[in-house]
Amino acid sequence: DRRIARLQQQNGRVAISFGGALNHELSLKCTDKEKLLSAYQAVIDRYNIDTIDLDLENVSLTDHDAATRRAEVIAELQNKRRSEGKSLAVWLTLPVAPQGLTVDGTDAVAQILASGIDLSGVNAMTMDYGASKESGKTMFEASKQALIETHRQLGILYSNADINLNSTSLWKKIGATPMIGQNDIRDEIFTLDDANKLNDFGSSVGLGRMSMWSANRDLPCGENYVDIKLVSDACSGIAEPKFSFSKVLSKGFDGNFTQNSMLVTTEDEQTKVHEMDNPEKSPYQIWDEAGTYLEGVKIVWHGNVYESKWWTRGDLPDNPVLQSWETPWKLIGPVLNNEQPIEQVKLPDGTYPEWSGDDKYEAGDFVLFDDTPYRAKWWNQGESPAQSSSNADASPWVSLTQKQVQEIIDNISIDEDKK
């Protein structure tokens, strides 16, 4: 109590978090709604706070009965305080993957909104991705994609609750909490470079909150700490000076909990109708309902860039689905000002022979057809690569992606250098 009082004397602000990975959120164990309301109220009164955080993980996130109690009681508590002229901000801290919130996470947000709670925001735990992080991706890249997906999901959730919020308002309702240094996953290390890039990204989109796990870990481990891959709750596990992450992540985030707690969510004006995408100002081709797109192809639709995750045809890129696995498209980000079409890379003349209907092709053979390289999936003769755009499964040909074409060009350059 004394430490909190001292912090408040220095104009610091305190929020209380209920739950966590190793604890039970109050609503899970306290099944009497009146007692549950009193329990929350007792903590708020004792520490004189205006912001609470519900850190929902494991069973605290998946238990339906607890979720119902929690939503009803917090809604009553927030309404009661506001009727008394007091503030109460409510945050949800939820696990995320690069694919965004889990089904349980989106269900939790939906239930909170359905109960009438004015949700201050969703704090995404951008950490411990495990198998959900693509090999070779940095922690920043995985975190950026997780936040973009959470932003997309939150827009759908508010729309489903009949509350119209524009992109800027939605970003203000999102927080990021990376685990600095060594994460619980041994191969995942959130570096100071990741922190710099995350801060830059958060500032550019107007992220509402920046946090970290945790303040007491923001210093290097001592010489006697042998295995830095074993996560410590007292140091970061990497050789960065004390408070390095605090300084980098906090840059530009000058608000406080009290300012946030006084905000009341108001609807934005209806979002304007999407302007027609302009091919002359789009870095990639405009999506076409009749088009066929292979894995890795980038397109533009309604002012945003999307990348296909697998072969797709006729699937709307901005189809309002909550989970990323429900759509073949991955949202990359908006088309930027003054962008122009990106010239597609092409193989040097003579790299592969032109396709001929008279020739026989074995699996793995390469040809050029209309300046596009194709690879044979099985033996064939007389079957045009053009068929792959209309029936990819039945066609013996698959076109190479831009990434694959670039890799071939790079290998050609390396061979030339060796000569």
Salt bridges, closest charged atoms under 4 A:
ASP1 OD2 - ARG46 NH2 2.59
GLU25 OE1 - ARG70 NE 3.00
GLU72 OE1 - LYS33 NZ 2.23
GLU84 OE2 - LYS80 NZ 3.15
GLU84 OE1 - LYS86 NZ 3.61
ASP118 OD2 - ARG82 NH2 3.03
GLU134 OE2 - LYS330 NZ 3.82
GLU149 OE1 - ARG152 NE 2.96
ASP193 OD2 - LYS197 NZ 3.26
ASP227 OD2 - ARG186 NH1 3.96
GLU275 OE2 - LYS272 NZ 3.61
GLU307 OE1 - LYS298 NZ 3.96
ASP318 OD2 - HIS302 ND1 2.64
GLU416 OE2 - LYS419 NZ 3.76
